[in-house]
């Protein structure tokens, strides 16, 4: 049993387990007027004192913005590199808008790049230059090889994730040159090639199999020799070759040509692309059935094509993508990280991104105006990013019985082992390995629509029996458990509590970001932000935000509601007693009708 505390530990060292989570809502056009806020806010709070046998609480969250907001979102962001002229290396980590350029100032032009693992990359270029980075592309140093008269045009690396002990990479270039390393680039050996023509791309599939293409030639590697393939129907300048399977692959090049093979290059057949411009790069998603689609190619003058349909053998009919963000520059490379998200880049530092499987594209800042010739992404992603909201509350806490064994956990929420008051965090996510199946698992991409509400309650049955919902389509988040891990070690069981707000309490709305390594769960970055605080009754325990004076105590069957015109929250000047008023007839899911003026 391992607990993943993450960034939440910086405040209370607590994390929460969610039970029966659903999220809201549709916009209530009748009650909600013009969105004026910039993030979620606490809109209404209801509680019946814990000393009553029918006590329960609910907290209403409002989305006052013009966009939908994810309450809890899991992302596996891409990590990628693009290389080009003047030693340019641009790196993308985590977001779809954040390429960071780095000029190595060591080569006139990088033409190819590949990765051995997330830290170890190779890049090759003109004048026989081969470089390696041991720090994820931040710094580069030259590797020892002497073919300075050869321009290297492509790099192929077998990632350690595919062959753990291989440490193999190839480069190819002018005059049929192919070099291979088997020791992380410390030494490179020239391999026998049956051609003197310029080689423009190479792909290694195993220690004993690979393919390369170039000027009117396609090669296959086996028995330590790169042999030319004889049955090639078109003799064009081939610029890109990909084999997502050992015997199935495609080659693309001049005059819009694309050919495919289903027998390891024994024979090739031309496909209809509908374009005549030179195609510089082709890509697949290897995690999918590659013979049924998911292939793209880009080329000169902003050309983009994608597979439209395939037959049983995998022969494709291609279609041109017209929504290419108005790009007229040559596109030199394309790479997709999943079925939806792909990148293409080219001359003048142009970079475009698609988030709909290549049907449409938008421009993106590459951070450089240099020509970009090649790139690579680590797939699948090694990073998991969580962005979510949580509530930190001061409440009566009823600790429930929990016993965690090696393979399962036993929960008895009706067996109370202790009662006290204190702080808890409640939020809809499972940060505890091995406990995800204890309660109903939640959907990953939960959203609150513009003008919509999320109503979080402590007791679903009492909420349903005693609460009248507003006219919007309201769904409820049933979160009857809070969690407290304060004072325990990382490998102990946290304390789970049933909770109920008191007439005098505090509710904080938190916005949390966590980035961790997949598999190990090791956190590598994180942040937590308090975006709203509501205090009421005689609550005076908090010493931060001294200007925030409590709203009145909540009488039985009443609530406190936010004034309709006081949506934006500046925590330095915000005061609950100025922003909230007592409501005699609470109706969750209904925007406030009362204004402060």
N, C-alpha and C positions, 0 to 999 in steps of 0.2 A: 504494500500500500504506500503510495507516494502522494503527497499533497503538493499542488502547484500553487503557491501563494501569489507569486508575481507582484505586480506593482501595487496591488491593494494593500499589501503588507506595510507600505510606507505610511499609511494612516492608522489602521487598526489591526494590521496583520490578520485580516479576515477575508474570507471568501464565502460564497453562498451556494446552496443547492436548491434548484428550483423544482416546484411540484405543480404539475398540471398547468403549463403556461400557454396562454393564448394572448394575442395582441390585437389592438384596435386599429383603425376604425375607418369609417368613411366621413368625409367632411359634411357637417351639418350646415347646409347653406342658409337655413332659416335663422339659426342662432349666431353663426359665426360670420363676422363681417370681413374687414380687410386684414390680412395677416400683417403684423407689424414687428414681430420679434425675430431673433436670429438663432434661437435654440429652444429646446424644450424647457418648460417651466412647470412649477407646482401651481395648480390652479384651484384646488379645493381639498380640504382635509376634514374627515368625519371620524369621530370616535365616541364610543360609549365606555365609560370608565371601567377598568378591569375589575372593580369590586362588585360589578353587576354580573349575575350569572349569564345574561344574554349579551355580554360585551363583545364588540368587534370593531374593526377600523377599516377605512379605505382612504386611499390617496389618489387623487385625480391629477394626471399629467396632461398638459395641453401642448400641442404643436402649433405655435402661432406664426410659423414661417410659411413661405410660398412653395416649399419643397417637402417631399416626404422624407422622413428621418428613420433610419434603421435603429431600432432599440438595441439589437444585438446582431453583430455582423462578423462573420469569420471570413478572412481572405487569405489566400496563399499567393502572395505577390511574386512577380517575376524578378529575377536578377539577371541582367543582361549587359552585354558590351557591344559597342560598335567601333570599328577601326577604319582609318582612312589616311588621307594625305598628311604629310608633315608630322608623322608619328602620332596622329590623333587617336586617342582612346576615350570614348564616352561611355559612362557607366550608369545603368538604371538600377535602382534598388527601391523596392517597396511601393512607389506610387507610379501612376501612369503619366505623370507630368514632370518627373524629376531627373533628367539626364545631366550628369556632371562630367564635363570634358576634362581631359588631362593630356597635355602634349608632352610626349616623351622626349622630343628633340633629339632622336637618335637615328631615325630612318627617314628617307624622303617619302616613303609610302608604305603603309601596312595594307596588304591585300587579303589576309586571312587570319582567323583567330579560332581557337578551340580551347576547351577546358578539360583538365584531368580530374580536378575536384574543385570545390568552390573557391579555394585559395590559389590553385596552381593553374595558370593559363599560358598558352603559347601563342605568339603572333609572328607572322612571317611577311616579308615584303621584298622590295627591290634591292638590288646589289647584294643578293645572297644573305640578307639579314634574317636571323631567327632570334627571337627574344622570349624570355620567360618571366612571368611574374609569380612571386610566392606570397603575395599579399592582396589577392583579389583585384589585381589590375592597378593598384596605386603606384607601384614602382616597377620598372622593367630593367633587365640586364641582358647583355648579349650572350648567346651560347657559342661554344667553340666549334666553328666549322669554317671552311676556307673557300667555298665556291662563290667568290665575290662577283663573278661575271654573270651569274644567273639571277634572274628575277624570280622570286617565289610567288606564286599566285594563289595558293590555297593551303589550308592546314586541316588535317583530320586527326582527331584525338579520340581514343576509346576511353570514356570516363571510367574511373575506378568503381563507380556504382554498377557498371556493366561487367567489367572484368577486374575484380579487386586487386589482382597482383600483376596486371599486364604492364602498366606504365609505358604504353606504346603510343607513338604519334608519328604522322607522316607529313611531309611537305612536298609539293610538286611545283614545277616551273618550266622555264625555257628549255628547249633542246631535249625534251622527254625526260627531264631530271626528276627523280624521286629519291628522297632521303627518308630514313626511318630511324627512330630512337626507341630503345627498349629500357632506358634507365633515366627517365624523366628529363631527357634533353641534354644530359651531360656529354654524350657523344652521339653523333649522327653518322650513319653509314649509307653510302650510295647503293641503291638497288638496281638490278638489271632491268632495263626498260627496252622494249622492242620497237621504239620509235625515237625519232629525233625531232618530232614536232612539238610545238608549244603545248604544254598541259596547263589547263585553266582551273580544274577542280578535281578533288579527290575525296573518296569516302572509304574509310577502313571499317570493316564489319567484325573482324576477329583477327587473331594473330596470323591467320592463314588465308584470309579472303578480303578483297577490296576491289574498288573500281575507280577509274580515273577517266577524264575526258579532256579534249582539247581541240586543236585545229584539224578538223576532219578525221578524228580518231577517237576510239573508245578502247580502254584497256581494262583487263581483268587480272587480278593478282592471285597467284597460287604457286606453290613450290618455289618461293623466293624469286619469282620472275613476274614482271608486268608484261603480259602478252596482248597484242592487238586483237580485237574481236573482228572476225571477217564479215559477218552478215549484217552490215549496217546499210540500210537502204538510202539514207541521205548523207552526203559528205559535206557537212556544214561546219562552221566554227561553233563547237559545243562549249557552252560556258558554265553549265551547272549539271551535276549528276547527283541523284539521291536514290538509295536503296533502303526503304523501310523494312523490307524482308530480304532474306538471303538471295532469293531468286526473282524478286519482283522489284523493278525500279524504273525510273524515267531519266531522260536526259533532255536538256533544253538548250536553245542557242539561237543562231542567226536566222533571219527570215521567219521568225515566229515558230520555228520547228520545235515540236515535242514528240519524242518517241518513247515507247514503253516496251518492256520485256517481262515475260513471265517464266523464263527458263534460264535465269542467270546470265543473260547476254548472248545466249545461243542464237537468238533471232530477235529482231526488233520490228515494231510496227508503228507507222506514223499516225498521230492523232490529229483531229481537227481542232485548231485553236482559234481560228477566226481573226488572227492578227498576222502581220508580216514584219513587224518591228523586232529587233533583236531582244531575246529574252535572256536576262543576265542571271536569274536565280530562280530556283524552284524549291518548294518545301512541302513536307508532309507532317501529319501528326501520327507518330508511330504507335501511340496508345490506342488508336482506333483501327477499325477494319480498313486498311489503306486501299484496298481494291474497290471499295464502294464510295470513295470520295475523300474529302478533307485534304485537298492539295491545291496549292496556289503557285503562281509564277508572276514575276515582275520583270520589266525591261525598259528599253529606251523610251523617251518622250512620255514618261508617266504611265506606261502600259501596265495594267493589272489584269490578270485572268485567273479564274478559278474553275475547278471541275464542276460541271453542271449535271452530268449524268454518266453512268458507267454501265457496261454490259457485264455478263457473268464472269468474263475473264479479267475484268478490270480495265478494259479499254475505255478511255474517257472522251466525252465531248466537252470542250471547254467553252466558257462564255466570258466576254469582256466585261469588266466592272467599270461602269461609267462614272460612278460617284467616287472619284479619286482625290477629292479635296482640291481640285483644280491644278494638280501637279503636272507640269510639262517637262521638268528636269528628268534626266535618266535615273531610273531606280535600279540600284545595283544589288540589293539583297533583300530577302523577305524571310521572316521567321514567325511562326505562330507558337504561342505557349500553351494554348488549349483550343477548343473548338470555336471560341468566340474572339479571343484577344490575339491580335497579330500586329507586327511592326514591319515597315519597309523603309529603307533609307537609300540615299543616293547622292548625286552631285550637288555641290553647294551646301552641304549639310542638311539637305531636305530630309525630313523624317515625318512619317504619317503613321497613324495607329487606327486599327479597327477593333471595335468591341462587339461586332455582330457577325462574326465569321467571314469577314472580308467583303460583305455586301456594300458597305460604305466606309469611308475613311475620313479622318480629320487630321489636320496638321498638328505637329507637336514640336516643341523647341528642343533641338538636339544639343544646344549649347555650343555649336560650332558652325562655321561657314565652309569648312574644308569638305572636300569630297569624301564620302563614306562608302567603303567598298565591301565590307563584310561584317558579320556579327555572330553572336551566339547567346543563347539563353540557357540557364540551368533549369532543366525540366526532369522530373517534376520539381516544383518549388521545395526548397529546404526550410522555408520560413513560414510560420503561421502568425497572422496578425489578427488580434481581436480589438474591435471597437464596440463599446457597449455603455449602457447607462446603469446606474445602481442607486439605491436609496440607503443612506446612513441615517438611522433613527435612534432616538432615545425612548425606551418603552419598557413596559413590564415584560419580563422574559420568563417563560416557562420551559425549562430545559427538558428535552425529551430523551428517552432511553435510546442509545445507539451502541451497537456492538459490531466491530469490524473485524472480520477474519481474513485469512490469506486470500480467499477467492470471492467472498461476498460480504455484504453488510446487512445487519438486522436492525430495522427501524421500528419503533413502536411509538407513534406520535401521541397515543392516548395514555402512555405511561409517563407521568411527569416526575422527574427526580429532584427538582428544585425550582424555587420561584425567587426572583429578585428583580431589580431594575438596573438598566445599563444600556450600553450602545450595541447595536447590531448592524450588519449590512445585509440587505436583501436585494437580490437581482436574479434575472432569469438566465442562468448559465451554470454549467457543471465544471468546476475546476478541480475535481477530486477524482483521480484515476480509480477506476473500478466501481464507482458509484453511479455512473450514468444511467444504468438500467434499473436502479432502485425505484426511481420515480419515472413518470411518463416523460420520454425525451421530448425536447422542444424543437421547433423549426429553427433553422439557423438564420434566415434572413427575415427577421421580424421588423415590420415597418409601421410607423404612425403617419397617416396621411396629413396633408396640409389642413389645418383646422380640426384634426382628429384628436381623440382622447385615448389615453391608457388609464384604466382604473385598476389599481392594485389593492387587493383586499386580504385581510388576515383570516377570514372564515367564509368560504364560498357558500355554505348552506345558509348562514345567517344573512349574508349579503343578498342572496336570492330571495329570501323570505321577507326581508324588511326594507328593500331598496327599490325605488321606482326609477327606472332609467329614462334618460332624455330621449328626444325624438330621433336622434341619430341612430345609425346602426352601431350599437355598442357591444363590444365583446370585452371580457374581463380577464385580467391576469390574476390567477389564483396563486398567491405566494404566501402561504401561511407559515413558512419557515424562514428564520433568519439564522445567521451563523456568526460565531465568535471564536476566533483562534488565538486571542491574546493570551500570552503566557504559556504557550505550548510550543514544542519543537516541531520541525518540519515533518517528522515521521510519527507524530501522535495524531490521535483522532480529534477533530475540532468539535466544538460544542454547538449543537443544534437546538434552536428555541422556537416555540410558538410565541408570537408577539401580539401585543395590543398597545396602541398609543394611549397615553393618559391625558386627562384634560389639560395638563401642562406638559408639553413635550417639544421636541424639535425634529424636523425632517430636512435632510439635506439631499439634493439631487446631484449625483456625481457623474462625470463623463470620464471614461477610463479607456486607456490605450495600452495594449500589451503586445510585444513582439517576442517570439520565442522560436527556438529550433524545433522543427518537427521531429517526432520520435523521442528525443530526450526531454522535451519540455523546458530546457534551459532558457531562462529569460535573458534576452540580450538588449532590450530597451523597453521603456514604459513611461507612462505619464498619467496623472490623475488630476482632474480639475473639478472644483466645486462650482456649479453653475447656478444654484439656487438654494436658499436657506429660508425655511419658515419656522418661526417660533411662536408659541402661544401659551396662554395660561401663566403659571408662576415659574416657568422654566428660566433659570438664570445660571445654569452650570457652565455654559460655554463662555470663554474669555475672548475668543476672536470675534471680529466684526462687532465692536461695541455699539455701533450705531443701530444695530438691528434689535429693536425693542419688541417684546412679544405682543402678538394680537391677543384679544380677550380669551379667557378660558372657554372651552367648548361645552355648552350645556347639553344635557341628554337629548338626543335626537336632532340636535342642531349640527351645523358645520361652520367653518370659516371659508370664505370664498374670495378670490382675487377680484379687485375692481377691473372692469372690462377695458379701461383705458390705461391701466398700469401694467403693461406686459413686459417691457424691457427691464431687465434687472441689472443694476450696478451694485455689487455686493458691498462696496465701500460706503454707499449712501443709503442702500436699501434698508427699510424698517418694516417689519411684519405688521405693526400696528397701523401704519399708513397705507399699506397695500391691500389689507384684508379686512373684511367685515363679517359680522355674524349672519348666518343664513338660517332662517327658521325651518325651511322646507328644502333640504338638500336633494338635488337631482344630478347625479353624475352623468356625464355625457351631454351636458347642456352648457353652452358658453354663458358666462356671466352677463346679466342684463343691466347691472347697476354700474354707474360711472362715479368716479371720485368727485367730480365737479358737476 
